[in-house]
Amino acid sequence: MSIHNALDISTAHVQDSDMELLRCEKSFTAAPYEYGFIIMVPPTPDKGEKEHFEHYSEDFKKVINMARLNDCKTIVLDCDGEIILNSYLSINEW
């Protein structure tokens, strides 16, 4: 049996444009569901990641980074997910 950490976080921490990009995502695993996305996070950046993420907002990159810093292999990006109040993550209204 394998148990993994997941970062459950509000979609308010990313931009609307990131959500649109995720809907079209082909390069990494991002599965849509009714309230957001479940995103698989590689433990370390791979060679093509910098180019791949160039179209995503800095907010989205910070969420990916936060997941890695907390050893999370999955992000649950949910409209009702937790809004984290800190100076690192933005809170967006869209």
C-alpha positions, 0 to 999 in steps of 0.5 A: 500500500502506498500513501501520498500527501496531497495539497488541497487548495482553493482555485483562488490561488491561481489565475482563470487563465491557468484553469483554461490551460489545465482544461487543454493540458496534455503534458502532465497529468491534470484530471478535471472534475466538477469542482476543479482539477487533480494534478499530479506533481513530479517530485523534481522539475524535469528538463522540459518543465520550464518551457512547459510552464512558461504559459502559466501564471506565477501564482500557479508556479507557486502552488506547484512549488508549495506542493513540492516543498511539502512533499505532495505528489498531488494537488487538489485544486478545488473551488471549495479548497482551503484558502491559505493566508500567507504572504507567499500565495496570492488570492485572486477573485475571478 
